Amino acid sequence: MKTLVAIPCMDMIHTKFIDALITSLRYADAYDIRFGASSLVYDTRNSFITQAIDQEYDRILWIDSDMTFTAEDIAYLSQDLDNGYDFVTGLCFKRRPPYTPCIFQSLELNTLDNGLKVPRAKVYEDYPKDKLFEVAACGAGMMMTSVSGLKRVAEQYGRWLFMPISGFGEDLSFCYRLKAAGEKIYCDSRTEIGHVGDYVYDARMYERHLKETQR
Protein backbone atom coordinates (compact mmCIF):
# COMPACT_ATOMS: atom_id res chain seq x y z
CA MET A 1 0.00 0.00 0.00
CA LYS A 2 1.65 3.22 -1.19
CA THR A 3 0.79 6.28 0.92
CA LEU A 4 1.64 9.93 0.31
CA VAL A 5 2.05 11.91 3.54
CA ALA A 6 0.91 15.38 2.47
CA ILE A 7 1.97 18.22 4.76
CA PRO A 8 0.91 21.74 3.77
CA CYS A 9 2.85 24.40 5.66
CA MET A 10 3.66 28.10 5.61
CA ASP A 11 6.98 29.32 6.99
CA MET A 12 7.08 27.43 10.30
CA ILE A 13 6.79 23.83 11.47
CA HIS A 14 6.29 23.08 15.15
CA THR A 15 8.91 20.94 16.89
CA LYS A 16 6.14 18.88 18.54
CA PHE A 17 4.86 18.05 15.05
CA ILE A 18 8.31 16.97 13.84
CA ASP A 19 8.76 14.81 16.92
CA ALA A 20 5.37 13.15 16.31
CA LEU A 21 6.14 12.62 12.62
CA ILE A 22 9.54 11.03 13.21
CA THR A 23 8.32 8.87 16.10
CA SER A 24 5.19 7.67 14.29
CA LEU A 25 6.78 6.84 10.93
CA ARG A 26 10.22 5.75 12.15
CA TYR A 27 9.79 2.14 11.06
CA ALA A 28 7.40 2.69 8.17
CA ASP A 29 8.66 2.01 4.67
CA ALA A 30 5.53 2.58 2.61
CA TYR A 31 5.15 6.32 3.27
CA ASP A 32 6.49 9.14 1.09
CA ILE A 33 6.63 12.38 3.09
CA ARG A 34 6.23 15.63 1.18
CA PHE A 35 5.98 19.21 2.37
CA GLY A 36 4.12 21.86 0.41
CA ALA A 37 5.09 25.43 1.29
CA SER A 38 2.67 28.04 0.00
CA SER A 39 0.68 31.00 1.29
CA LEU A 40 -2.36 29.43 -0.42
CA VAL A 41 -3.12 26.26 1.52
CA TYR A 42 -5.81 25.14 -0.92
CA ASP A 43 -3.32 25.39 -3.81
CA THR A 44 -0.91 23.13 -1.92
CA ARG A 45 -3.62 20.61 -1.08
CA ASN A 46 -4.83 20.48 -4.69
CA SER A 47 -1.27 19.91 -5.92
CA PHE A 48 -1.00 16.93 -3.57
CA ILE A 49 -4.13 15.44 -5.15
CA THR A 50 -2.56 15.74 -8.60
CA GLN A 51 0.69 14.15 -7.37
CA ALA A 52 -1.14 11.26 -5.75
CA ILE A 53 -3.21 10.51 -8.85
CA ASP A 54 -0.44 10.96 -11.41
CA GLN A 55 2.14 9.01 -9.38
CA GLU A 56 -0.32 6.20 -8.60
CA TYR A 57 -0.46 6.39 -4.82
CA ASP A 58 -3.11 4.39 -3.02
CA ARG A 59 -3.75 6.82 -0.17
CA ILE A 60 -3.04 10.29 1.11
CA LEU A 61 -2.38 10.91 4.78
CA TRP A 62 -3.07 14.61 5.27
CA ILE A 63 -1.35 16.19 8.29
CA ASP A 64 -1.15 19.88 9.13
CA SER A 65 2.20 21.02 10.50
CA ASP A 66 0.68 22.02 13.86
CA MET A 67 -0.70 18.62 14.85
CA THR A 68 0.54 16.02 17.34
CA PHE A 69 -0.29 12.33 16.98
CA THR A 70 1.02 8.82 17.50
CA ALA A 71 1.70 5.74 15.40
CA GLU A 72 -1.48 4.28 16.88
CA ASP A 73 -3.54 7.18 15.49
CA ILE A 74 -2.19 6.52 12.00
CA ALA A 75 -2.87 2.81 12.45
CA TYR A 76 -6.52 3.51 13.29
CA LEU A 77 -6.99 5.56 10.12
CA SER A 78 -5.18 2.96 8.02
CA GLN A 79 -7.37 0.18 9.43
CA ASP A 80 -10.48 2.20 8.60
CA LEU A 81 -9.41 2.47 4.98
CA ASP A 82 -8.51 -1.23 4.96
CA ASN A 83 -12.12 -1.83 5.98
CA GLY A 84 -13.44 0.03 2.95
CA TYR A 85 -13.90 3.62 4.15
CA ASP A 86 -12.46 6.17 1.72
CA PHE A 87 -12.51 9.40 3.76
CA VAL A 88 -11.68 9.30 7.47
CA THR A 89 -10.57 12.09 9.80
CA GLY A 90 -8.86 11.92 13.15
CA LEU A 91 -10.47 13.82 16.03
CA CYS A 92 -8.98 17.33 16.05
CA PHE A 93 -9.96 20.42 18.08
CA LYS A 94 -9.86 24.17 17.64
CA ARG A 95 -7.23 26.19 19.50
CA ARG A 96 -9.64 28.84 20.77
CA PRO A 97 -12.43 28.59 23.38
CA PRO A 98 -14.65 26.64 23.49
CA TYR A 99 -12.10 24.32 21.82
CA THR A 100 -14.81 22.58 19.81
CA PRO A 101 -14.06 19.47 17.72
CA CYS A 102 -13.37 20.10 14.05
CA ILE A 103 -16.20 17.85 12.90
CA PHE A 104 -19.68 18.83 11.79
CA GLN A 105 -23.15 17.28 11.89
CA SER A 106 -24.48 19.32 8.99
CA LEU A 107 -23.07 21.40 6.15
CA GLU A 108 -25.26 23.58 3.94
CA LEU A 109 -24.82 26.32 1.39
CA ASN A 110 -28.06 28.28 1.17
CA THR A 111 -28.85 30.88 -1.48
CA LEU A 112 -30.74 33.98 -0.33
CA ASP A 113 -33.28 35.86 -2.47
CA ASN A 114 -30.59 38.36 -3.46
CA GLY A 115 -28.37 35.55 -4.74
CA LEU A 116 -25.94 35.67 -1.84
CA LYS A 117 -24.72 32.23 -0.78
CA VAL A 118 -24.69 31.68 2.99
CA PRO A 119 -22.74 28.74 4.46
CA ARG A 120 -23.97 26.94 7.56
CA ALA A 121 -22.11 24.25 9.46
CA LYS A 122 -23.23 22.74 12.77
CA VAL A 123 -20.43 21.54 15.04
CA TYR A 124 -20.67 17.92 16.20
CA GLU A 125 -20.30 18.71 19.91
CA ASP A 126 -21.67 15.57 21.57
CA TYR A 127 -19.79 13.13 19.38
CA PRO A 128 -19.58 9.34 19.99
CA LYS A 129 -16.50 8.28 21.92
CA ASP A 130 -13.98 5.63 20.84
CA LYS A 131 -15.67 4.62 17.60
CA LEU A 132 -15.99 5.32 13.90
CA PHE A 133 -19.01 7.45 12.97
CA GLU A 134 -20.24 9.44 9.99
CA VAL A 135 -19.92 13.24 9.86
CA ALA A 136 -21.12 15.82 7.36
CA ALA A 137 -17.74 17.55 7.22
CA CYS A 138 -14.43 17.91 9.01
CA GLY A 139 -11.31 19.97 9.18
CA ALA A 140 -8.28 18.70 7.32
CA GLY A 141 -5.85 18.77 10.24
CA MET A 142 -5.30 15.02 10.04
CA MET A 143 -7.22 12.73 7.77
CA MET A 144 -6.65 9.82 5.41
CA THR A 145 -8.26 9.52 1.99
CA SER A 146 -8.13 6.83 -0.64
CA VAL A 147 -6.91 7.97 -4.04
CA SER A 148 -9.63 5.90 -5.71
CA GLY A 149 -12.23 7.93 -3.78
CA LEU A 150 -10.56 11.18 -4.82
CA LYS A 151 -10.62 10.04 -8.44
CA ARG A 152 -14.37 9.47 -8.28
CA VAL A 153 -14.99 12.98 -6.99
CA ALA A 154 -12.48 14.47 -9.45
CA GLU A 155 -14.49 13.00 -12.32
CA GLN A 156 -17.26 15.44 -11.38
CA TYR A 157 -15.33 18.43 -10.05
CA GLY A 158 -11.81 18.17 -11.45
CA ARG A 159 -8.76 17.89 -9.22
CA TRP A 160 -9.17 21.28 -7.53
CA LEU A 161 -11.30 19.79 -4.79
CA PHE A 162 -10.03 22.18 -2.10
CA MET A 163 -10.82 25.35 -4.05
CA PRO A 164 -12.83 27.51 -1.59
CA ILE A 165 -16.55 27.83 -2.20
CA SER A 166 -18.18 31.10 -1.22
CA GLY A 167 -18.09 31.37 2.57
CA PHE A 168 -16.37 28.02 3.24
CA GLY A 169 -12.71 27.45 3.96
CA GLU A 170 -10.79 25.01 1.79
CA ASP A 171 -11.42 22.03 4.07
CA LEU A 172 -15.20 22.47 4.28
CA SER A 173 -15.29 23.18 0.54
CA PHE A 174 -13.56 19.83 0.02
CA CYS A 175 -16.15 18.10 2.20
CA TYR A 176 -19.01 19.88 0.44
CA ARG A 177 -17.84 18.48 -2.90
CA LEU A 178 -17.40 14.99 -1.45
CA LYS A 179 -20.95 14.95 -0.10
CA ALA A 180 -22.37 16.41 -3.33
CA ALA A 181 -20.64 13.58 -5.21
CA GLY A 182 -22.33 11.01 -2.98
CA GLU A 183 -19.30 10.16 -0.83
CA LYS A 184 -19.37 9.63 2.95
CA ILE A 185 -16.98 11.11 5.52
CA TYR A 186 -16.15 9.48 8.84
CA CYS A 187 -14.41 10.42 12.08
CA ASP A 188 -12.51 7.91 14.18
CA SER A 189 -12.72 9.18 17.75
CA ARG A 190 -10.33 6.50 18.97
CA THR A 191 -7.59 8.86 17.77
CA GLU A 192 -6.14 11.50 20.07
CA ILE A 193 -4.92 14.30 17.82
CA GLY A 194 -3.48 17.41 19.45
CA HIS A 195 -3.51 20.92 17.97
CA VAL A 196 -0.34 22.80 18.84
CA GLY A 197 -0.56 26.44 19.96
CA ASP A 198 0.23 28.07 23.27
CA TYR A 199 -0.99 24.73 24.58
CA VAL A 200 -1.76 21.42 22.91
CA TYR A 201 -5.50 21.54 22.30
CA ASP A 202 -7.20 18.16 22.50
CA ALA A 203 -10.25 16.34 23.90
CA ARG A 204 -9.18 16.94 27.50
CA MET A 205 -9.00 20.71 26.91
CA TYR A 206 -12.46 20.70 25.32
CA GLU A 207 -14.05 18.66 28.11
CA ARG A 208 -12.37 20.81 30.79
CA HIS A 209 -13.83 23.92 29.17
CA LEU A 210 -17.32 22.34 29.11
CA LYS A 211 -17.14 21.57 32.82
CA GLU A 212 -15.99 25.08 33.68
CA THR A 213 -18.78 26.73 31.68
CA GLN A 214 -21.45 24.48 33.20
CA ARG A 215 -20.66 25.40 36.81
C-alpha positions in Angstrom: 0.0 0.0 0.0 1.6 3.2 -1.2 0.8 6.3 0.9 1.6 9.9 0.3 2.1 11.9 3.5 0.9 15.4 2.5 2.0 18.2 4.8 0.9 21.7 3.8 2.8 24.4 5.7 3.7 28.1 5.6 7.0 29.3 7.0 7.1 27.4 10.3 6.8 23.8 11.5 6.3 23.1 15.1 8.9 20.9 16.9 6.1 18.9 18.5 4.9 18.1 15.1 8.3 17.0 13.8 8.8 14.8 16.9 5.4 13.2 16.3 6.1 12.6 12.6 9.5 11.0 13.2 8.3 8.9 16.1 5.2 7.7 14.3 6.8 6.8 10.9 10.2 5.7 12.1 9.8 2.1 11.1 7.4 2.7 8.2 8.7 2.0 4.7 5.5 2.6 2.6 5.2 6.3 3.3 6.5 9.1 1.1 6.6 12.4 3.1 6.2 15.6 1.2 6.0 19.2 2.4 4.1 21.9 0.4 5.1 25.4 1.3 2.7 28.0 0.0 0.7 31.0 1.3 -2.4 29.4 -0.4 -3.1 26.3 1.5 -5.8 25.1 -0.9 -3.3 25.4 -3.8 -0.9 23.1 -1.9 -3.6 20.6 -1.1 -4.8 20.5 -4.7 -1.3 19.9 -5.9 -1.0 16.9 -3.6 -4.1 15.4 -5.1 -2.6 15.7 -8.6 0.7 14.2 -7.4 -1.1 11.3 -5.8 -3.2 10.5 -8.8 -0.4 11.0 -11.4 2.1 9.0 -9.4 -0.3 6.2 -8.6 -0.5 6.4 -4.8 -3.1 4.4 -3.0 -3.8 6.8 -0.2 -3.0 10.3 1.1 -2.4 10.9 4.8 -3.1 14.6 5.3 -1.4 16.2 8.3 -1.1 19.9 9.1 2.2 21.0 10.5 0.7 22.0 13.9 -0.7 18.6 14.9 0.5 16.0 17.3 -0.3 12.3 17.0 1.0 8.8 17.5 1.7 5.7 15.4 -1.5 4.3 16.9 -3.5 7.2 15.5 -2.2 6.5 12.0 -2.9 2.8 12.5 -6.5 3.5 13.3 -7.0 5.6 10.1 -5.2 3.0 8.0 -7.4 0.2 9.4 -10.5 2.2 8.6 -9.4 2.5 5.0 -8.5 -1.2 5.0 -12.1 -1.8 6.0 -13.4 0.0 2.9 -13.9 3.6 4.2 -12.5 6.2 1.7 -12.5 9.4 3.8 -11.7 9.3 7.5 -10.6 12.1 9.8 -8.9 11.9 13.1 -10.5 13.8 16.0 -9.0 17.3 16.0 -10.0 20.4 18.1 -9.9 24.2 17.6 -7.2 26.2 19.5 -9.6 28.8 20.8 -12.4 28.6 23.4 -14.7 26.6 23.5 -12.1 24.3 21.8 -14.8 22.6 19.8 -14.1 19.5 17.7 -13.4 20.1 14.0 -16.2 17.8 12.9 -19.7 18.8 11.8 -23.1 17.3 11.9 -24.5 19.3 9.0 -23.1 21.4 6.2 -25.3 23.6 3.9 -24.8 26.3 1.4 -28.1 28.3 1.2 -28.9 30.9 -1.5 -30.7 34.0 -0.3 -33.3 35.9 -2.5 -30.6 38.4 -3.5 -28.4 35.6 -4.7 -25.9 35.7 -1.8 -24.7 32.2 -0.8 -24.7 31.7 3.0 -22.7 28.7 4.5 -24.0 26.9 7.6 -22.1 24.3 9.5 -23.2 22.7 12.8 -20.4 21.5 15.0 -20.7 17.9 16.2 -20.3 18.7 19.9 -21.7 15.6 21.6 -19.8 13.1 19.4 -19.6 9.3 20.0 -16.5 8.3 21.9 -14.0 5.6 20.8 -15.7 4.6 17.6 -16.0 5.3 13.9 -19.0 7.4 13.0 -20.2 9.4 10.0 -19.9 13.2 9.9 -21.1 15.8 7.4 -17.7 17.5 7.2 -14.4 17.9 9.0 -11.3 20.0 9.2 -8.3 18.7 7.3 -5.8 18.8 10.2 -5.3 15.0 10.0 -7.2 12.7 7.8 -6.7 9.8 5.4 -8.3 9.5 2.0 -8.1 6.8 -0.6 -6.9 8.0 -4.0 -9.6 5.9 -5.7 -12.2 7.9 -3.8 -10.6 11.2 -4.8 -10.6 10.0 -8.4 -14.4 9.5 -8.3 -15.0 13.0 -7.0 -12.5 14.5 -9.4 -14.5 13.0 -12.3 -17.3 15.4 -11.4 -15.3 18.4 -10.1 -11.8 18.2 -11.4 -8.8 17.9 -9.2 -9.2 21.3 -7.5 -11.3 19.8 -4.8 -10.0 22.2 -2.1 -10.8 25.4 -4.1 -12.8 27.5 -1.6 -16.5 27.8 -2.2 -18.2 31.1 -1.2 -18.1 31.4 2.6 -16.4 28.0 3.2 -12.7 27.4 4.0 -10.8 25.0 1.8 -11.4 22.0 4.1 -15.2 22.5 4.3 -15.3 23.2 0.5 -13.6 19.8 0.0 -16.2 18.1 2.2 -19.0 19.9 0.4 -17.8 18.5 -2.9 -17.4 15.0 -1.4 -21.0 15.0 -0.1 -22.4 16.4 -3.3 -20.6 13.6 -5.2 -22.3 11.0 -3.0 -19.3 10.2 -0.8 -19.4 9.6 3.0 -17.0 11.1 5.5 -16.2 9.5 8.8 -14.4 10.4 12.1 -12.5 7.9 14.2 -12.7 9.2 17.7 -10.3 6.5 19.0 -7.6 8.9 17.8 -6.1 11.5 20.1 -4.9 14.3 17.8 -3.5 17.4 19.5 -3.5 20.9 18.0 -0.3 22.8 18.8 -0.6 26.4 20.0 0.2 28.1 23.3 -1.0 24.7 24.6 -1.8 21.4 22.9 -5.5 21.5 22.3 -7.2 18.2 22.5 -10.3 16.3 23.9 -9.2 16.9 27.5 -9.0 20.7 26.9 -12.5 20.7 25.3 -14.0 18.7 28.1 -12.4 20.8 30.8 -13.8 23.9 29.2 -17.3 22.3 29.1 -17.1 21.6 32.8 -16.0 25.1 33.7 -18.8 26.7 31.7 -21.5 24.5 33.2 -20.7 25.4 36.8 
